Amino acid sequence: MGSWKELPDTLGERERRLVVRLRGLKDHSGLSLAGLSRRTSYSSSSWERYLNGKKFPPPDAVRELSAVAGVNPERLLALHALAVEHPGPPHGVVERTAGHVGGTGAAPG
């Protein structure tokens, strides 16, 4: 199953959470990327991009990977929808609250 590459820091927290869970499903399936591509309608290069955070996977890829792994896709699809709507701040960045008032550093004029 090998080790995974570190995910890019540009991924939002929810995007990252989804990709980590998809990686777990792929590992659980025991399939290589080539094997996964044979069992789904996505190429091994597409799976490589999705599972390494280079490209966000479409909902159908989530469904197909879930089917291959034998799990219900509903929770992952909900996480996918949430990540699309509100990806969250990039990894390691603290999200500011809506009430935060930021200054520009300029003196009041």
Buried (B, 14 or more C-beta within 10 A) or exposed (E): EEEBEEBBEEBBBBBBBBBBBBBEBBBBBEBBBEBBBEEBEBEBEBBBBBBBBBEBBEEEBBBBBBBBBEBEBEEBBEBBBBBEEEBBEBBEEEEEEEEEEEEEEEEEE
